[in-house]
Amino acid sequence: MSELPPASSVKRWLLTTNHKDIGILYLLTSTFFLLFGGVLALLLRVQLWDPTVNVLSGMAYNETVTAHGLIMVFWFLSPFAFGFANYLVPLQIGADDLAFPRLNALSYWMYLFSGVLLGISFFQGGTMHAGWTLYAPLNVPAYTPTIGSTGAILALAMFVTGVTASTINFLTTIHHSRAEGMGLMDMPMFTWSILATVWMMLFAFAVLLATGLILASDRVLGSLYFSATEGGSLLWGHLFWFFGHPEVYIVFFPALGAMLELFQTFSGNRLVGRKWVIIAIVLISLQSFLVWMHHMFLTTINLEIKTLMMATTIGISLPFDLLVFAMIYTLAKGRIKFKTPFLFAFGALLLFILGGITGVFLGAIVLDYEFRGTYWVVAHFHYVMFGGATALFGAAYYWFPKMTGKMYDEFLGKIHFALFFVGFNVVYFSMFTAWQTPRRVFEYQQSMMSSHQAGTVGAFLLGFSFFIMFYNFIKSYVAGEDAPDKPWEFARSAEWAVSSPPPLENWDGRPSYASGHLEFVEDAPEGSHAAADGGHATTNEASDYVLGDRHPSHASIWPFAMSFATFVFLLGLSGFNDAVEFTVGDSLGAAGVAVSNPVYPTLIVLGIAGFVYSGVKWGLEDFYAPPMGVANRWPFEGIEKNKLGMWFFLASDVLVFGAFISAAVFIRVHAGWRSWSPLPESLPGLINTFVLLTSSFTVILALVAAKRNSRKGLLGSLGATMLLGFTFLGIKGWEWHHEIYDVGITLTQNPKGPPVQATIYYVTTGLHGVHVIIGLIVAGFLFVRAYQGKYTSDHRPVEYFGLYWHFVDIVWVFLFPLFYLF
């Protein structure tokens, strides 16, 4: 299934894996979530009109605040930016598509269905109402007991899973598929901003995924991480803000990249200090992981560490100063054309400067004590996040002609900007004047009513401005003037070198910068295209390349099917809630989990079955996604793109397990290190360690057999690996049974020590066990395919599986001493 139906067909959009189609889907879907979150914001502003009138109940207000924050931060801002990234990055670097087209489609459908799951949570007794930061212990069932609250957490976990897929894809694409002659320092600034963003996402979102899994365990299984008295609330702060502060730059950087592109185009001047701008972006990306604790100045962390975090917070503002001055000098040295895209980009710069200055106040410990928890933080947050993202609306006008082949209405665009800019400052600056209002509380002093009422008027003006944009784009798309291929005189990046809109496969010839400028090379047909993206070649698998002239595939139903199956599974899982007490003897306490509706277990079974079936069909599908035959791949020359993608995935998974292990150490330190004793008997853990280490050896033997074209050796080694994997699970199952039924240690009760000790043991080793199960499923798939004669002439799938299996074994080497020896 590789041919795409016409764009007028619904089937086209369910099957497509083309990066431009996926980009459009991201843009349209994120625009819907802009409306969704915007309506919730207007409900909040109506409530804040008069503190004596209750338009919303207290619970409804809390749900609205929480959902508005979650939707805008996760389901609108970043996906809107990555709509442009999906569409433009391959064009800007001279690639045919993203490295893994089906993975790209999977990331979109995961995003869409996660949003659907969040929407359904409103109808499951009420969605999460703990605030978008989900502070513990408000995020546990004791304080947010509804099924919808669990559904919201699972929706967030599903969203982050899609983000991880997208991150791996963009990293592999930018590092593996740049046109000949395009070094990293030669890339357009928008692509540079996306590269920095996805590097931050690789690590930040991995920690958020781990945090979401831990919280889901607390809510579904009844574990005790964030309800624990031994530092549970502080643990949440560390984990969430280690993600949360890089998220500010993850949201802002794509807008910054668009800003830099627009300033160059509409000033007619090259970016001043381009090299230093790139260095500043890299520095900010690194520093973003070193400042998270300034969100925790009001906690019990000692003053010396807080002071260090204050210094790093002030330090991260310095490279931002460089960025701002570079943009100002670029404009000062140019001849500015005040088109709509430029107005939004310039407005974004002004708004972000104000947001950054007000943020410096919060970086000082003494001032943070005064401002924390007030509307000063709300105003600063919106000036930074939404203010910076204002440039993305300029990007929408800038690239609208390229995506549609139509020009927008310039007069309507300027009206939109004027109303947007005025409405934005009225609503959010009024929050500074009413800064003493407690955030997430709709009652305030009468003296601040005029500021809040002005903010409500500004909010409706801001909301109305977007309907002008929608009208402009729809009218222009239907009956607008045809756009030339390059409507902007000083646009320099490669997307303006193709037609508007671009053709399906982007280029007629091969883009090359080998001569120092963009040109298209007609290569002699070599047929050197490798099977990739999990598909298998149907022609000659005797080498790394497939002979013959095949067009790349663009259609597959399995990303949609796998995402839908995941949605069904998580919807079923949301019906399980920690609502009753657990008793000794229950299997991990699971028998005490309350299920509100018998439909939910059925959904879980259907979801798992659908996921496995879709995964198998994905692996069997003849999907052809060739890597670029000639490309600049520094610093990863000589590394096949699937292997590079696997490395990026494993780097992300290192952070997931790192967060789990860090949580275990953190809670143990707070509980008192010597108050814990090794929980299980050490002998089963020791045996399992030897079992897994031996299985790594058999995986190596499987790869050697595949390279030597030995089918029997491959089958024997894969079979031995699976046998050892099942042995590991069998010993672990016996061990859990012994601890639960003989010793009396369940998920929530531990006669030998603190209950949270049992929680950490079962959940962490359980996560590792899930990785083993996934590995065994993949090994079984490889075994069947090897029996059919595959992989002896193309050993790469066995090698990639080996990388994953070795990683799982290495993780156990860390878990064994943590739980069995210390």
N, C-alpha and C positions, 0 to 999 in steps of 0.2 A: 504494500500500500504506500507508494511513493509519489504518485501524481496528485497535484492539488486541484480540487474543484474550483470553479470561478469564484471571485470575491463576493458575488451576489448571493452565493449559497451559504446557508447556515453550516452545512457540512464542512465547508472550507475552514471555518474558524474553530471547529472541533478537532480537525485533523492537522492543522498547520503546525509546522515546526520552523518556518522561515522567520528569521530574526526581525524583519520589518513588520510582519503580521503580529508577532508576539509583542513588539513594541507598541503597536496600535492598541492591542488588547489591554496592555498595562495602562496606557494613557486613558482609555475609555473607562476601565474599571476603577482606577484611582480617582477619576473625576466623579464617578458615582459616590465613592466614599467621601470625597470632599463635600458633596451635597448632604450626605448622611451625617457626617460630623458637624457640618455647618448648621443643619436644622437643630441638632442637639445643643449647639452653642447658642442659637437664638432662644431656645427654651430657657437656658440658664440666664440669659440677659433679660428676658421677660420676668423671670422670678426676681431678679435683682433690681427691678424697677422700683419696687416698694418693699421694704423689709417687713412691713406689717401685714402683707397680703401673701397667702400661700397659694400660688398657682400650681406648684408641685409639692407633694408631700416630702418630708425629710428623706425618706428612703429613695423616692423617685429622683430627687435632686442628686443624691449621692451616686445613683446608678447613671444618671445623665452626665455628671462630671467625669466619672470613670470611663464610660464608653466614649465620650467626646475625646478625652486625652488619648486613649488607646487607638482609636480610629485615626485620628490626625497624625499621631507620631508614627504608627506602624503601617496602617492601611492606606494612608494618602501620601505623606511627604516623600518617603523613600521610593515607593512604587511609581509615583509620578515621575521622579527623576530617572528611574531605571526604565521607564517607557522610552525616554529619549536615548538612554544608554543602549538599550536593545536595538533601537533603530539605527543609531548613528555610529557607535564604536566600530563595528566591522567596516563600515564605509570609510571612516576616518583613517583606519590603519591599513586599508587595502585588502581586507579579508573577504572571502565569499559568504561567510556566515559565522556565527559563534562556533566554538570548537565542538560542542555537543548539542546539536539542534534539539534532540528529544529531551535532553535534560533541561534545556531552556523552556520548552513547552511544559514540562513537569513543574518547574518552578512557578510558572504563571498559574497553572491550575491549582497547585497547592495554595497559592496566594488567594485565588478567587474563592475556593471552597472553605478556606479558613475564615474568610470574611462572612460567608454564608453561615458557618457554624457560630460565629460571634453574634450574628443577627438572630439566629434561632434561640440563643441564650436568653434573650428578653422574654421569651414565651415559656421558659422552663422555671417558672417561679420567680423570675427576676435575675438580671445579669449581675456581674461583680459590682460591688459598691464600696470598695476599699480605696478608691483613688487610683489614678493610672500608674502610680509607682508601686501599688500593691504591697504596701508595707506590712511586715509581719508584726504581731500575730493576727492583724485584721484579715489577712488573706487565707486563714485556715477555717475549716467548717464551723468551729465554735462561734465565729463572728460573722461569717458569710456562708450560711448553711444551704443556700439554694443550689439546685442542680445547675441552674444557669451560670452560677459563679464558677463551678467546675468546668462547664462548657466553655466559658470565656478563657480560662487558663489553657485548656486543650486547644482552643482556636489559636492562641498565641504560640503554643508549641508547634502547631502545624505550619503557621506562618513562618516561623524561624527555620523549619525544615526546608521550606521552599527557598528561603533566603540563602541557606547553605548551598543548595544546588546551584543557584544563580551565581553565588560568589565563586565557586570552583570553576564554573563555566567562563566567567569573565577573566579570572586570573590566567587560566589556561589559554584563552584566546589572545589576550594582549601579549603574553609572554611567548606564544608559540606561532602566531599567525600574522605578524607584522610584515608588511610588504618589503621586498628586497630594498635595502638601503635605508630603511627607517629604523634608526636607533631609538632607544627609550627617550633620549633627550630631544628627539625630533618630533615626537608625537604632538598632535594638537592639544591645547590646554584642557579642553573638555575631556578628552580621553585620559589625560594625565590625572585629572580630578577623579575620574572613575577608578583608575588603577589604585590611587591612594585610598579611595573609599572601600574598595573590595578587599584590600589588604587589612584594613581595620575591621571590616565585617567578618573576615575569616576567623578572627580571634574573639572579637566582642560578642558576636551572635552565638558563637559556640558556648561561651559562658552563660549567655541568656538561655540557650537551649537546656543546658545542665540545670540552671536555676528553675526553669519551667518544669522539667522532669521531676526534680525534687519536690516542688510544690504540688504537682499532680499526684505524686506518691502520697504526700500528706493528705490530700483531699480524697483520693480514691481508695488507697489502701489503709490509711490511718496512721502512717508513720509520723514521727515526732520531730522532724528537723526544725521547723519554724515555730512550732508551739512549745519547743523545749525552753525551760527556764535557763539552761546553761548556754546563753548567748544566741538563741534562735533569732531574735530580732536584729541583733548586730550582724549576724551571719547574712541575713537577707540584705542588709545595707551594703555590705562589702561585695556580695555577688552581683546585686542589681546595679550598683553604681560603677563597678568595674566595666560593665557593659554600658551603663547609662551615660557616662561622660563621653566616651568615644562616639556614642550615638549622636551627640550634638554635631560633631564634625562629619559623621556619616550622612546626616541630613544636609549639612551646609555645603560640603565639598562639591557635589554635582552642581549646585546653584552657583558656587564660586567659579567652576569651570565654564559654565554658560556665561557668567558675567565677564570673564576674561575674553572669551570668544567675541562677545557682543561689543565690548569696549574697543577691541582691535578693529572690528569690522566697521563700526560707526564713527570711529575717530580717524580711520584711514592710517593708523600708526601701529607699528609693531609693539608688542608688549615691552615696556621698559623693564630691564632687569630680569628677563625671562629665566635665566639660569638660577638667580637667587630666589625667584618666586617658586620654582620647583623645589629648591632646597628647603624653603620655608614650609612648603606643603609636606615634605617628608618629615621634617622636624616636628610639626604639629601632630602628624600621624603617630609618631613615636611617643611624644609627650602626652598624648591624650590618655594613655594607659597609666600615667603616673600622677594623676590629679583627682582620682575619684573620691578621695576621702574629704574633699572640701564640701561635699554634700552631707557629711556626717560630723560637722563641727559641734552639733548639739548632743552628741553621744558621749559615752564615758571614755573614749579614746584619750590617752594622756596628751598633755599640752605640747610636749616636744614633737610628737608625731604630727599633731595638728599644725604646728608652726612650719614643719617641713612641707606639709601639703599646701600651706598658704604660699610658701616660696615657689613651689612648682606651678601653682595656679597663676601667680603673677608672671612667672617665667614663660608660660605658654602664650601670653599676650604679646610677647616681643616679636615672634615670627609673623603674627597677625598684623602688627604694625607695619612690617615690611610689605605684606600683601596690599594693605590699604594704600600706602604711599606709592607702590608700583602702579596701582590702578589710577591714582590721582595724576601721577606724572604722565602716564600714557594718554590720558585725556587732555592734559595741559599742552602736550606737544602735538596734538592732532587737530583736525578740523571736524568738529562733531556734527553729525546729522541726527536731528532729534526725531527719529522714527520711534514708533511704539516699542519695539524690542529694546532700544536703548533706554527709553524712559523707565521701563520696568527694571532694567539692570542698574541704572543710576539710582533709582529709588531704593532698590535693595541695598546698595552700598550705604546710603544715608541711614536706613533703618538699622542695618547691622552695626554701624558705628555707635549709634545710640544704645543698642542692646549690649554691645561689648563694654561700653563705658559703665553702664549701670551694673554689669556683671562683676566689674572690679570691686564694687562695694561688697558683694557677696563673698569675694575671695578673701576679705579681711575678717579674721575670727571675731573681733569685737563687733563690727557692723553686722556680721552674719547673725549674731545672737539677737540683734534687734529686728532685722528684716526677715529672717527665716520664718516661714509659715504665714507670710502676709502677701498682699497683692503686689508688693514690689517684686517678688519672685515671679508671680504670674505675668506681670508686664514685661520684665526682663526676658523671661523664657519665650514669650511670643515675639518680641522684637528680634531675638536671635534666630529662633527656629523658623517662624513664619515670615519674619522680615527678610532673612537671608534667602528663603525659598521664593521670595517675590521674583527673583531673577528667573525662576523656572517659568513663570507666566510670560516673561519676555522671551524665553526660549521657545515657548509655544508659538508666539507670533513669528519669531525668527525662522523656525524650521517648518512652519505651516505650509509655505509654498513648496518646499522640497517634498513633503510627505503627501500632499494632495494634488500638486500641479496647479493650484489656484492661489491668487493673491487675496489677502484679507482686505477689509475696508479700513484704511488708515485713520479716517476721522472717528469711526466708532472705537478703534483701538485706543486713541488718545482720550476719548471720553471715558472709556473703561479705566485707564490709568488714573485719570484725575479723581474719579469717584472712589477708586480703590485706595489711593494714597491718602485722601482726606478721611475716608471712613476708617482706614487702618489706624491712623494717628489719633483720631477721636476716641475710638474704643479702647485702644491699649495705653495711650498716654493718660487717659482718665484714671487708669489703674494706679499710675504713679501718684496722682493727686489724692487718691483714696487708698494709699498703700497700707494704712493701718487696719484695713478690713482683713479678717482671718480668711485664708484661702480655703476653698471647699465648704464654706459656711455662708448661708444666704441671709443671715441676720447681721446687721451692722448699725452703726450709730446714725441717727437722723442727720447729723451734720455732713455726712458724706453722700447723702441721697442725690444731690445735684450732679456729682461726679459720676455716680452709677447710672443715672438717667441719661447723661450725655453719652456714656459708654454704650448704652442700649441703642440709642439713636445711631451712633456710629456703626454698631454691629449690623443693623439692618441696612445701612447705606453700603457697607462693605459687602454684605451678601448680595444686594441688588446689583452691584457692579459686575458680578460674575455672569449674570444673565445677559448682560450686554456682550460679554465675550462669547458666550454660547451662541447667541443670535448672530453675531458677526461670523463665527466659524461655520455655522450651519448654512447661513445665507451665502457665504463665499464659496463653500464647497459645492452647493447646488447650482449657483448662477454667477459665480465670481469670474473675474478676469483670469485668463490663462496665465500662469506664471512662467517666466523663462527659467532655463536650467540654473542660472546664477543671477537672482534678482538683486543681490547686494554687491556693489562694485568692488569692495575691498575684502570680500570673503575669500579665505585662503585654503581651507581644509578640503579634503578630497571628495566629500559628499557633493560638493558643488560642481564636480567634474563629470557627473552623470546626469541623466535626464530627470525631470521632475514629473511624477514620482520615479524612483529608480526602478530598473528592471528586476525581475525576480531573483536572478543570480548575480546582480550587482554590476558585473563588468563584462565587456565584450572581449577584452584582452587581459593580460596579467598586469596589474599595477606595479610599477617599479620606481624607486627613487635613487637607483644606482648612479644616475647621472647628476644627481643633486636637485632635480625637480621631478614632478610627477609626469610619467609617460606610461603608455600602454604597450606591452611587448607581446607579440604573437609568437608563442613557443611552438616548436615542432611537436606534433602529437606523440607523446611517449606512453600514454596510458598508465602513468605512474600515480595511481590513486589507491590509497590504503583503506581497507574496511575499518570502520571506527564506530564510536558511540554505541558500543555494545552489540551491534549487529554482526552478522557473519557473512563472509564473502561466498558467493555462489559459483565463482569461476575458479581461479587458480589460487589455492592457499599454500602453495609451495614456497612462497616468499612473502616478504612484507608488503608486496604490492599486487594489485589485481589488474590483470591485463584486459585491454579492451577500452572502448570509449563509452563510459556510462555517465549520465547526468546525476548530480547529487539528488538524494531523496529529500522531499520537503513535507511528507505527510505520514502521520502515524496516529492511531487512535489510542495507543497504550499509555502515553502520558496522562491523557484525560481519564482513562479507565483506572489507572493506579491512584490518581489523586481522588477520584470519586470513592474508590474503595477505602482509602484512608479516612475520608470524611465520614463515611458510614461507620467505620470502626470507632472513631473518636466520638461520634454522636452517641453510639451505644455506650461507650466508656463513661460519658458524662452522666449517665443514669446511675452510676455507682457512686455512693457518697458515704463518707465516714460519719454516720449518723447515730450509731449505737456503740455501747462499750464492748471492748474485746475481752475475751476470756482465754485463760490458759488452755491450750489443747486445740484451739482453732488453728487451722493451717495458715500460719503467718498472720492470724487475725482476719483473714479474708472471709471466713464464714460469718463474721460479724458485720460485714459491710452491708448496708441497707440498699436495696434496689427498689426504686419507686415504681417501676413499670416493667412487666415481663418482656416488653418489646425490646428493651435495651440489650439484654444478653443475646437475643437473636441478631441484632444489628452488629454486635461484636463478632459473632461467628461469620456472618455474611461478609463483613469488612475484611477479616483475615483471609477468608477464602478468595475473595475478589482480588486482594492485594497479591497473594501468591500466584494466582492464575495470571494476572496482568504482568507480573514480573517475569514469569516463564515465557509468556508470549513476546514480551519485550526482548528477551534474550534470543528467541528463535527468529525474530523478524529480520528479513533481509533489508536492512536499512543502510544506505550508502552515504557516508559523510566523510569524504576524503580530506586529509590534511593538505595544506598548501604545499605544492611540490618545491617551490622556491620561496623562502621566507627568512626574515631576520628573527632569530630565536634566542638572542643573548638575554640572560645568562644561562639558558637551558638548551644549548645546542646539543644535538645528538640524543635527545630524550623524546621518545614517542609521546604523542599528546595524551593517550589514555594513561600512560604511566605517570605523566606530569599531573593529570587530574587526580589520580589515586594518591599521589603525594600530598596534594592540597587537601584532599578529603581527610587523610590521616592526620595532617597538621591540625585540622579543625577538631578531630576526635581526641587528639591529645589534650586540647583545652577542655573538652567535655569531661573526660576522666580526671583531668587536673582539678577542675572545679569540685567534683565529687570527693576526691582525696583531700583537697584543701578543706572542704566542709567537715570531713571526718576529723582531721587534725584540729581544726579550729574549735569544734564543739568539745572535743576531748580535752583540750587545754583549758577551756572554760569550766568543764566539769571537774577538772583535777586529774592530771595525767595518771597519777598512781592509784586513783580510785577505780580504774579499769583494769581488769585482768584479761588475758587472751581468752576470747569468748568460746570458740569451739576447741575440740581436741586438735592438736597440731598434726597428728599423723595423717588424717585424711587430706589436709591441706598440703602436706609434704608430698604425699603420693600424687596428688593432682598436679603439683608443680612439675614432677618428673614426667607425668603423662603429657602435659602440654608442651614441655620442652622437646620431648620425643616426637610429638606431632609436627613441630617445626622442622625437624630433621626429615620426616617423611614427605613434607611438602617440597623440600629441596630435592629429594629423590624424584618426586613427580616431575619437577621442572627439568631435571637432568634427563629423565626418560623421554620427555617430550622433545627435547633438543636432539636426542639420539634416535628419534623416530621409533621408539619402542612402545608400541601400544600396550603390551602386557605389563611392562614396567610402569607405565603411566596409570593404568587401571589398578595395579597392585598398590602403588604408592598413595593414590587418591583414596582407595578403599581403606588402607591402613590409617590414613589421616582421619577419615570419618569414624572408624572404629575407636580411635583414641579420643576423638571429640565426644562420642557417645559415652565412652568410659568416664571421661571427666564429668559429664552431666550426671551420670549414674551415681558416682561417688558424691557429688555435690547434693543430689537429691537425697541419698541416704543420710548424709550429714545433717541436712536441714530437718529431716524427719526425726533423727535422733535428738537434735537440740530442742525441737518443738515438743515432742511427745514424751521423751525420756527425761530431759533436763528441765523442761518447762519454760524455755526461752522463746517467746513469740515476738512478733514485730513490735509490740508495745509493752511487753512485760519481760523482766529479766531478774530472776531471783539472785543472780550472781553479781549484779551491779546495776548501774543506771539504766532505765528503759531505753534511753536514747542510744545507748551503746548497741543494743540489739537492732534498733532501727537502722543505724548506719551500716552495720554488718550486712543485714539482709538486703537492703536497697542497693548498696554499692556492688556486692557480689552478684546480686540479681541483674543489674545492668550489664555486668560482664557476661553473665550467663546468656542474656539476650544476644549479645554480640557473638557468642559461640554458636547459638542456634542459627543465627543468620549465616554465619560461616558454613555451617553444616548444610544448610539449604543450597547455598551456592556450590559447595563441594559436590552435593548430590547431582545438581544440574550439570556440572562439569564431568562427573563420572558417566552419566548417561550419554552426553555428547561424545566423550572419549570412546565409549563403547561403540558408537556409531562411526568411529573413524576420524574424529576431529582432533585438533590440537597437536598431532604428531608432526605436522608440517607447519603449524603456526602456534608456537608455544606461548604467545603473549597473554592470553586469558589465564593460563595457569600461573604465569609470573605475577599478574596483578592480584590474583587470589592469594598467592603466597605472601605478598606484601601485607595484605589485610590480616591474614592468619598469624603472621609473625608479630604484628602489632598487638593482636589480642593476647598472644602468649606473653609479650613483654609487659602488658598491663598487669597480668596475673603475678608476674615477678615482683611488682610493687605491692599488690594487694596481699600477697601471702605474708610478708613480714608485718604489714600494718595490722592485720587482724589475728594472726596466729602466733606471732613471736613477741611483739611489743606489749 
